[in-house]
Amino acid sequence: MSSLRPIGVFDSGIGGLTVARAIHDLLPEESILYFGDTAHLPYGEKSPELIQRYSTRIARHLVKSGCKAIVVACNSASSNALQAIISEVGPNIPVIDMVTPVVKYVTQNCAQACQVGLIGTRATIASGLYHLCFKELSSSVELISKATPLLASAIEEGFFNDSISQAVLDAYFSDETFHNIDSLILGCTHYPLIKSEVKNFLPSRVSVIDSPSIVAEALKSVLAEMDEKLHASRQMKQHHFQVSDLTKNFKFSARHFFGDDLILEEVVL
């Protein structure tokens, strides 16, 4: 039955686990097949062409593995490879990205003119997709963006809640770029792991957008609109975690989010 099929989630590394956990919390009856492309991380420093090549290869694998929906839990892939992914999986598999649901959420909750900050990888910021989406949906939002390329690599290596991440954050937030913003989008799925540290560098009035939860809600809405796509029973639920290079750090992070009782394997595509 289609409702028993897993939800495919992928990222270049551990960042997408923040999205997978949000999906698990919101849809506990659903199974997840997660793919972390750890052999090729970080995507944020790759060319758009290479990001598209890696992303479509993973999307093809997830579809062949029977996934009923694909969540692109990577802002760099969402910003640079979304149309290629949609073309790869075909019209019958919904694709949920990290950009569109968040932009819609922010514009719906912006009652008047507001300034929104955005931090992300070089690939995400250079793509200009957030700016384009905001321009299409709202004339009242002024987006102020900054590339913060060192953060994802530091987090991937386990340097979060740590003096190293504090030093990197200080370098990125020491100027007044975000002095007048009303909210901040963490435009990389790694960044929720240092959300509290980021908030310390912002005025108290600034809200930090919870992108993983927003994307999980968008997935739920898409599945609810499709016949028999939501799994109604806790029986049969099982999460699988696959990586292109099985590292100790990914093992630690996956168990941090989902406990020791998980299926984790290396799959070379």
Secondary structure as the mmCIF struct_conf table of DSSP 4:
data_model
#
loop_
_struct_conf.conf_type_id
_struct_conf.id
_struct_conf.beg_label_comp_id
_struct_conf.beg_label_asym_id
_struct_conf.beg_label_seq_id
_struct_conf.end_label_comp_id
_struct_conf.end_label_asym_id
_struct_conf.end_label_seq_id
HELX_RH_3T_P HELX_RH_3T_P1 SER A 2 LEU A 4
BEND BEND1 ARG A 5 ARG A 5
HELX_LH_PP_P HELX_LH_PP_P1 PRO A 6 PRO A 6
STRN STRN1 ILE A 7 ASP A 11
BEND BEND2 SER A 12 ILE A 14
TURN_TY1_P TURN_TY1_P1 GLY A 15 GLY A 16
HELX_RH_AL_P HELX_RH_AL_P1 LEU A 17 LEU A 26
TURN_TY1_P TURN_TY1_P2 PRO A 28 GLU A 29
STRN STRN2 ILE A 32 GLY A 36
TURN_TY1_P TURN_TY1_P3 THR A 38 ALA A 39
BEND BEND3 HIS A 40 HIS A 40
HELX_RH_3T_P HELX_RH_3T_P2 TYR A 43 GLU A 45
BEND BEND4 LYS A 46 LYS A 46
HELX_RH_AL_P HELX_RH_AL_P2 PRO A 48 LYS A 64
TURN_TY1_P TURN_TY1_P4 SER A 65 GLY A 66
BEND BEND5 LYS A 68 LYS A 68
STRN STRN3 ALA A 69 VAL A 72
HELX_RH_AL_P HELX_RH_AL_P3 ASN A 75 VAL A 89
TURN_TY1_P TURN_TY1_P5 PRO A 91 ASN A 92
BEND BEND6 ILE A 93 ILE A 93
STRN STRN4 VAL A 95 ILE A 96
BEND BEND7 MET A 98 VAL A 99
HELX_RH_AL_P HELX_RH_AL_P4 THR A 100 GLN A 108
TURN_TY1_P TURN_TY1_P6 ASN A 109 ASN A 109
BEND BEND8 GLN A 112 GLN A 112
STRN STRN5 CYS A 114 GLY A 120
HELX_RH_AL_P HELX_RH_AL_P5 ARG A 122 SER A 127
TURN_TY1_P TURN_TY1_P7 GLY A 128 GLY A 128
HELX_RH_AL_P HELX_RH_AL_P6 LEU A 129 LEU A 137
BEND BEND9 SER A 139 SER A 140
STRN STRN6 VAL A 141 ALA A 147
HELX_RH_AL_P HELX_RH_AL_P7 PRO A 149 GLU A 156
TURN_TY1_P TURN_TY1_P8 GLU A 157 GLY A 158
BEND BEND10 ASN A 161 ASP A 162
HELX_RH_AL_P HELX_RH_AL_P8 SER A 163 PHE A 173
BEND BEND11 SER A 174 GLU A 176
TURN_TY1_P TURN_TY1_P9 THR A 177 ASN A 180
BEND BEND12 ASP A 182 ASP A 182
STRN STRN7 SER A 183 GLY A 187
BEND BEND13 CYS A 188 CYS A 188
TURN_TY1_P TURN_TY1_P10 THR A 189 HIS A 190
HELX_RH_3T_P HELX_RH_3T_P3 TYR A 191 ILE A 194
HELX_RH_AL_P HELX_RH_AL_P9 LYS A 195 LYS A 199
TURN_TY1_P TURN_TY1_P11 ASN A 200 PHE A 201
BEND BEND14 LEU A 202 LEU A 202
TURN_TY1_P TURN_TY1_P12 SER A 204 ARG A 205
HELX_LH_PP_P HELX_LH_PP_P2 VAL A 206 VAL A 206
STRN STRN8 SER A 207 ILE A 209
HELX_RH_AL_P HELX_RH_AL_P10 SER A 211 ALA A 224
TURN_TY1_P TURN_TY1_P13 GLU A 225 GLU A 225
BEND BEND15 MET A 226 MET A 226
TURN_TY1_P TURN_TY1_P14 ASP A 227 GLU A 228
BEND BEND16 LEU A 230 LEU A 230
BEND BEND17 ARG A 234 ARG A 234
TURN_TY1_P TURN_TY1_P15 GLN A 235 MET A 236
STRN STRN9 HIS A 240 VAL A 243
BEND BEND18 SER A 244 ASP A 245
HELX_RH_AL_P HELX_RH_AL_P11 LYS A 248 PHE A 258
BEND BEND19 ASP A 260 ASP A 260
STRN STRN10 ILE A 263 GLU A 266
#
